[in-house]
Amino acid sequence: MNLDNVFKNNEKWIKAKLAVDSNYFEELGKGQTPELLYIGCSDSRVTAEDLMGLGPGDVFVHRNIANMVSGIDLNAMSVVEYAVTHLKVNHVVVCGHYACGGVKAAMQSADLGVLNGWLRNIRDVYRIHHDELNAIQDEEKKYDRLVELNVKEQCVNLIKTAAVQKAYRDRGLKVHGWVFDVHSGKLIDLKIDFEKFLSDIMEIYHLD
């Protein structure tokens, strides 16, 4: 890749935007009021704004390996706090994707160095859903199902946070779980039952 082309592409992009709206960047500089926080995977094939048909200013984005939401990850928790409490987004989406390298790597018997601790979170998801996953004979289908279950568990981790619980009470914020199918380009809504998940965990995770 010739990085000089990146700057050439940037110039073309600027001209294209200004051709449509001469005030485009002036308006962009006034601030952001996104409705949506998107937590996705760092995979280079999955671009958040493009797959949703959105543009700059429409979505607040956080990405990491295998779209994890860990309560001890200061980066992720800071993003959630800022987006929910200060930007006041009304929707939080965790979006995984099929053929996820992080999910596959987590299930290999290999020492992956610094990645071991991170991928252990995915192994924990496998442990929780051990019986269902081990009943799936086809390995690719098993990984696909683990991708879906991982998304659901990360949604639960979001619901455990004080920021999300307070925003739900105050303004009806919702948490959603999606999967992007890299083979077809389709977004799949896993139909996360936010209220049920919230009800199930409130005895232990209720935060005033």
C-alpha positions as CSV (number, residue, x, y, z in Angstrom):
1,M,0.0,0.0,0.0
2,N,1.3,3.4,-1.0
3,L,0.4,5.7,1.9
4,D,0.7,8.7,-0.4
5,N,-2.6,7.5,-2.0
6,V,-4.4,7.9,1.3
7,F,-3.8,11.6,1.2
8,K,-4.8,11.8,-2.4
9,N,-8.0,10.0,-1.6
10,N,-8.6,12.4,1.3
11,E,-8.4,15.3,-1.1
12,K,-10.9,13.7,-3.5
13,W,-13.2,13.0,-0.5
14,I,-13.0,16.6,0.6
15,K,-13.8,17.9,-2.9
16,A,-16.7,15.4,-3.2
17,K,-18.2,16.5,0.2
18,L,-17.9,20.2,-0.6
19,A,-19.4,19.7,-4.1
20,V,-22.6,18.5,-2.4
21,D,-22.5,20.9,0.6
22,S,-20.2,23.8,0.8
23,N,-20.7,24.1,4.6
24,Y,-20.1,20.4,5.3
25,F,-17.0,20.8,7.3
26,E,-18.1,23.9,9.0
27,E,-21.2,22.0,10.3
28,L,-19.0,19.0,11.2
29,G,-16.8,21.2,13.4
30,K,-19.8,22.4,15.5
31,G,-19.9,19.2,17.5
32,Q,-21.5,15.8,17.6
33,T,-24.9,14.5,18.7
34,P,-24.9,10.8,17.7
35,E,-28.0,8.7,18.5
36,L,-26.0,5.4,18.5
37,L,-22.9,3.9,20.2
38,Y,-21.5,1.1,18.2
39,I,-19.2,-1.5,19.8
40,G,-17.7,-3.7,17.1
41,C,-14.7,-5.8,16.2
42,S,-11.4,-4.4,14.9
43,D,-11.5,-6.7,11.9
44,S,-10.5,-4.7,8.8
45,R,-13.4,-6.1,6.8
46,V,-16.1,-4.6,9.0
47,T,-16.5,-0.8,8.7
48,A,-19.1,0.5,11.1
49,E,-20.4,3.5,9.3
50,D,-20.4,1.9,5.8
51,L,-22.3,-1.3,6.8
52,M,-25.1,0.9,8.4
53,G,-25.1,3.5,5.6
54,L,-24.2,6.2,8.1
55,G,-21.6,9.0,8.0
56,P,-19.5,11.3,10.2
57,G,-21.4,12.5,13.2
58,D,-24.0,9.8,13.1
59,V,-22.4,7.1,15.3
60,F,-20.0,7.0,18.2
61,V,-17.7,4.0,17.6
62,H,-15.6,1.7,19.8
63,R,-13.8,-1.3,18.3
64,N,-11.6,-4.0,19.7
65,I,-10.8,-7.7,19.1
66,A,-14.0,-9.7,19.1
67,N,-16.2,-6.7,20.2
68,M,-15.7,-7.3,23.9
69,V,-17.3,-5.3,26.7
70,S,-15.2,-5.9,29.8
71,G,-15.8,-4.1,33.1
72,I,-12.1,-4.0,33.8
73,D,-11.3,-2.5,30.3
74,L,-10.9,1.2,31.1
75,N,-10.9,2.1,27.4
76,A,-14.3,0.4,26.7
77,M,-15.8,1.6,30.0
78,S,-14.7,5.2,29.3
79,V,-16.3,5.0,25.9
80,V,-19.6,3.7,27.3
81,E,-19.6,6.3,30.1
82,Y,-18.9,9.2,27.7
83,A,-21.4,8.1,25.0
84,V,-24.2,7.2,27.4
85,T,-23.8,9.9,30.1
86,H,-22.4,12.9,28.1
87,L,-23.4,12.4,24.5
88,K,-26.7,10.8,25.7
89,V,-27.0,8.2,22.9
90,N,-30.3,6.4,23.0
91,H,-29.1,3.1,21.5
92,V,-26.0,1.0,22.2
93,V,-25.2,-1.8,19.7
94,V,-22.8,-4.6,20.1
95,C,-22.0,-5.9,16.7
96,G,-20.0,-9.1,16.1
97,H,-19.4,-10.8,12.7
98,Y,-19.1,-14.3,11.3
99,A,-15.7,-15.6,10.5
100,C,-14.3,-13.6,13.4
101,G,-10.6,-14.4,13.8
102,G,-10.7,-13.5,17.5
103,V,-13.4,-16.0,18.2
104,K,-11.5,-18.7,16.3
105,A,-8.2,-17.9,18.0
106,A,-9.8,-18.1,21.4
107,M,-10.8,-21.7,20.8
108,Q,-7.3,-22.9,19.7
109,S,-4.9,-24.6,22.1
110,A,-2.1,-22.2,21.5
111,D,-0.1,-19.6,23.5
112,L,-0.9,-16.3,21.9
113,G,1.1,-14.2,24.3
114,V,-0.5,-10.9,25.4
115,L,-3.7,-12.0,23.7
116,N,-4.2,-14.8,26.1
117,G,-5.9,-12.7,28.8
118,W,-8.1,-10.9,26.3
119,L,-9.3,-14.1,24.5
120,R,-10.0,-15.7,27.9
121,N,-13.1,-13.6,27.9
122,I,-14.4,-15.5,24.8
123,R,-13.4,-18.8,26.4
124,D,-15.6,-17.9,29.3
125,V,-18.5,-17.4,26.9
126,Y,-17.8,-20.9,25.5
127,R,-17.8,-22.3,29.1
128,I,-21.1,-20.7,29.9
129,H,-22.7,-22.2,26.8
130,H,-20.6,-25.4,26.7
131,D,-23.5,-27.8,26.3
132,E,-25.2,-26.0,23.4
133,L,-21.9,-25.4,21.5
134,N,-20.6,-28.9,21.9
135,A,-23.8,-30.3,20.4
136,I,-23.0,-28.6,17.1
137,Q,-20.9,-30.9,14.9
138,D,-20.0,-28.6,12.1
139,E,-17.0,-26.5,13.3
140,E,-17.9,-23.4,11.2
141,K,-21.5,-23.4,12.5
142,K,-20.1,-23.8,16.0
143,Y,-17.9,-20.7,15.6
144,D,-20.9,-18.8,14.1
145,R,-23.0,-19.7,17.1
146,L,-20.2,-18.7,19.4
147,V,-20.1,-15.3,17.7
148,E,-23.8,-14.8,18.4
149,L,-23.5,-15.9,22.0
150,N,-20.5,-13.7,22.5
151,V,-22.5,-10.7,21.3
152,K,-25.3,-11.6,23.7
153,E,-22.9,-11.9,26.6
154,Q,-21.4,-8.5,25.8
155,C,-24.8,-7.0,25.8
156,V,-25.3,-8.4,29.3
157,N,-22.0,-6.9,30.3
158,L,-23.3,-3.5,29.1
159,I,-26.5,-3.9,31.1
160,K,-24.4,-4.5,34.2
161,T,-23.0,-1.0,34.0
162,A,-24.4,1.9,36.1
163,A,-24.4,4.3,33.1
164,V,-26.6,2.0,31.0
165,Q,-29.0,1.2,33.9
166,K,-29.4,4.9,34.7
167,A,-29.9,5.9,31.1
168,Y,-32.6,3.2,30.8
169,R,-34.4,4.5,33.8
170,D,-34.1,8.2,32.8
171,R,-34.7,8.1,29.0
172,G,-35.4,4.5,27.9
173,L,-31.9,3.7,26.4
174,K,-31.9,0.4,24.6
175,V,-29.1,-2.2,24.1
176,H,-29.0,-4.2,20.8
177,G,-27.1,-7.2,19.6
178,W,-26.3,-7.6,15.9
179,V,-24.1,-9.8,13.8
180,F,-22.6,-8.8,10.4
181,D,-22.5,-11.6,7.9
182,V,-19.2,-11.0,5.9
183,H,-20.4,-13.6,3.3
184,S,-23.5,-11.7,2.4
185,G,-23.1,-8.2,3.7
186,K,-26.3,-8.5,5.8
187,L,-26.8,-7.1,9.3
188,I,-28.6,-9.6,11.5
189,D,-30.6,-8.4,14.6
190,L,-30.3,-11.0,17.3
191,K,-33.4,-9.5,19.0
192,I,-31.8,-9.0,22.4
193,D,-34.6,-9.0,25.0
194,F,-33.2,-6.0,26.9
195,E,-35.9,-5.9,29.6
196,K,-35.6,-9.6,30.3
197,F,-31.8,-9.5,30.6
198,L,-32.1,-6.5,32.8
199,S,-34.7,-8.2,35.0
200,D,-32.6,-11.4,35.2
201,I,-29.5,-9.7,36.5
202,M,-30.9,-6.9,38.6
203,E,-30.8,-8.8,41.9
204,I,-27.0,-8.9,41.7
205,Y,-26.1,-6.1,39.4
206,H,-28.6,-3.4,40.4
207,L,-26.7,-0.1,40.8
208,D,-28.5,3.0,42.1
